[in-house]
Amino acid sequence: MGNRKSKNWEKKRCAFLNEIAADSHFHRAFDALGNIHFFAKNLEGETLFFSRGLLAHHGLQQDSQMLGKTDAELTPGAWAMHYVEDDQWVIKTGLPKLGILELWFDEAGLPGFYLTNKYPLKNDQGEVIGIMGTIQAAKVDLETLHPSASSIMPAIQLLREELVRFPAMEQLADKCFLSIRQVERLFRQSLGMSPRTYWMKCRIRRSCELLIDGRETISSIATLLGFCDQSNFNRQFRQHLGLSPKEYQRTKSRLHPEECR
C-alpha cells in the first residue's frame, strides 16, 4: 500500500514539474538572494538555468545572452578548465562535490574567492543528465568555510599584506605557533593550495585592481608588486587568469582600449 502511494506521488511530482514553464522554474527563487547564484547545465556543459544574479555577474542583461553558454565562453580559459574538471567528476561519479573554494571573477571584474557546490542531475532511471549548483562569495574569514583555516589566519593575513616579497615559511609558521609542515598541510587542507600559490593569487588580484584603476603602467605594476621584470609578471598573470595583463585591462578597464598602456 505504502509503495503504491509513493508511486502515485512520484507521478504527481513529475506531472507538476512538467507543467512549470522554463522561465518560472525553481531557480527563480534564487533571484532574491543577491549573494547566492544558481546554475544548471547539461552533459555538454551548456548553461540551461541560472539565477538573475549570475546573469548580472557576467555583465549580461538578457537570458538569451547566457542560455547555452559554456564555462569556456563565460570565463577565461585557465579557470574554465578547472570548472569543467569538477563538472566531469560529478557527472562520472554521480556524487555531489561540495565546498569547492575557487577563484572566480567578481562583479568588478576582479578575481576573488568563491564557494561552489555542485550536484548531479539525474533522470527517472538514475542516469546523470547534467549538474546543478550554487556559487557564493567566500568571505575573508576563511575559518567559517573550513574549521582548520582559523589556525592559519595570521599567515593568510600576512600573505595578503606582504605582496612584494614572499615571507619566509619560518615567519608564517611563527605567526601561527605551528611548524612549517603543519602550516603547509593546513593551507592545502583549507584552501587547496600552498602558501606560495595563495600569495601569488593575492598579488595577481591586486594587479587586477591596479590595471582597472588605470593610473599605473603595466611595467610599474610589475615593479610595485615585486616581480623581477614585466615579462615575469606577464607570464604569472597569464598562468593564473588565462590572458595577458594588457588583454585583461582592455576587457575590464574603465579606460578606452587605446588608452591602456
CORRA-V532446 format. One record per residue. N is the residue number from 1. SS is DSSP state (@ for helix, = for strand, . for the rest). PHI is phi in whole degrees, -180 to 180 (none if undefined). D_CENTER is the distance of its C-alpha to the mean C-alpha in whole Angstrom. Layout:
BEGIN
n:ss:phi:d_center
N:SS:PHI:D_CENTER
N:SS:PHI:D_CENTER
END
This chain:
BEGIN
n:ss:phi:d_center
1:.:none:47
2:@:-63:44
3:@:-66:43
4:@:-66:44
5:@:-61:43
6:@:-62:39
7:@:-65:40
8:@:-63:41
9:@:-67:38
10:@:-62:35
11:@:-63:37
12:@:-63:37
13:@:-65:33
14:@:-62:33
15:@:-63:35
16:@:-63:34
17:@:-64:30
18:@:-65:32
19:@:-83:33
20:.:-76:30
21:.:-69:29
22:@:-58:26
23:@:-84:25
24:@:-133:26
25:.:-74:25
26:@:-63:23
27:@:-64:19
28:@:-64:21
29:@:-65:22
30:@:-81:18
31:@:-61:19
32:@:-84:21
33:.:-102:18
34:.:-58:16
35:.:-98:13
36:=:-126:12
37:=:-107:11
38:=:-117:13
39:=:-148:13
40:=:-144:16
41:=:-131:16
42:=:-87:19
43:.:-65:20
44:.:-84:20
45:.:81:16
46:.:-84:17
47:=:-74:16
48:=:-110:19
49:=:-133:18
50:=:-164:16
51:.:-80:16
52:@:-60:17
53:@:-61:15
54:@:-68:12
55:@:-61:15
56:@:-66:15
57:@:-59:12
58:.:-89:12
59:.:74:16
60:.:-106:18
61:.:-109:21
62:.:-121:22
63:@:-56:21
64:@:-62:23
65:@:-74:20
66:@:-110:17
67:.:-59:19
68:.:86:19
69:.:-75:17
70:.:-100:15
71:@:-59:11
72:@:-62:13
73:@:-87:15
74:@:-103:12
75:.:-136:10
76:.:-52:12
77:@:-44:13
78:@:-58:12
79:@:-77:8
80:@:-57:9
81:@:-61:12
82:@:-67:9
83:@:-62:8
84:@:-64:12
85:@:-60:13
86:@:-65:12
87:@:-59:13
88:@:-65:16
89:@:-64:17
90:@:-64:17
91:@:-65:19
92:@:-70:21
93:@:-87:22
94:.:73:22
95:.:-115:20
96:.:-73:17
97:=:-124:14
98:=:-116:13
99:=:65:11
100:=:-80:8
101:=:-92:7
102:=:-144:4
103:=:-87:4
104:=:-152:3
105:=:-68:7
106:.:-90:9
107:.:-63:12
108:.:-84:14
109:.:85:12
110:.:-104:11
111:=:-74:8
112:=:-143:7
113:=:-83:6
114:=:-133:5
115:=:-106:7
116:=:-118:7
117:=:-122:11
118:=:-126:12
119:=:-128:16
120:=:-75:19
121:=:-103:21
122:=:-122:24
123:.:-90:28
124:.:-63:31
125:.:-88:32
126:.:84:29
127:.:-86:27
128:=:-73:23
129:=:-117:23
130:=:167:19
131:=:-136:16
132:=:-137:15
133:=:-175:12
134:=:-129:11
135:=:-130:8
136:=:-141:9
137:=:-60:8
138:.:-91:9
139:.:-70:13
140:.:-61:14
141:.:-77:17
142:@:-64:15
143:@:-66:18
144:@:-74:17
145:.:-90:14
146:.:-147:16
147:@:-51:20
148:@:-74:21
149:@:-65:18
150:@:-60:21
151:@:-69:23
152:@:-112:22
153:@:-58:21
154:@:-60:23
155:@:-70:22
156:@:-59:19
157:@:-64:20
158:@:-64:23
159:@:-66:20
160:@:-72:18
161:@:-90:22
162:.:-92:23
163:.:-92:22
164:.:-92:25
165:.:-130:26
166:.:-70:24
167:.:-62:26
168:.:-63:28
169:@:-60:27
170:@:-62:30
171:@:-66:29
172:@:-64:26
173:@:-66:28
174:@:-62:31
175:@:-59:28
176:@:-99:27
177:.:58:31
178:.:-131:29
179:.:-82:30
180:@:-60:28
181:@:-62:27
182:@:-65:26
183:@:-61:24
184:@:-62:22
185:@:-65:22
186:@:-71:20
187:@:-64:18
188:@:-68:17
189:@:-71:17
190:@:-88:15
191:@:-113:12
192:.:73:13
193:.:-156:14
194:.:-79:18
195:@:-57:19
196:@:-67:19
197:@:-65:16
198:@:-60:14
199:@:-60:17
200:@:-64:16
201:@:-65:13
202:@:-64:14
203:@:-66:17
204:@:-63:15
205:@:-63:13
206:@:-64:17
207:@:-64:18
208:@:-63:16
209:@:-60:17
210:@:-69:21
211:@:-65:20
212:@:-69:20
213:@:-60:23
214:.:83:25
215:.:-87:27
216:.:-111:27
217:.:-75:27
218:@:-61:25
219:@:-63:28
220:@:-70:28
221:@:-64:24
222:@:-60:25
223:@:-70:28
224:@:-60:26
225:.:-98:23
226:.:81:26
227:.:-73:25
228:.:-64:28
229:.:-163:28
230:@:-65:27
231:@:-63:26
232:@:-65:25
233:@:-61:22
234:@:-59:22
235:@:-65:21
236:@:-66:19
237:@:-63:17
238:@:-65:17
239:@:-63:16
240:@:-88:12
241:@:-112:12
242:.:83:14
243:.:-153:17
244:.:-80:19
245:@:-56:19
246:@:-66:22
247:@:-64:20
248:@:-63:17
249:@:-64:20
250:@:-65:22
251:@:-79:19
252:@:-108:18
253:.:-68:21
254:.:-78:23
255:.:-79:26
256:.:-73:27
257:@:-51:26
258:@:-71:30
259:@:-91:30
260:.:-70:27
261:.:-110:28
END
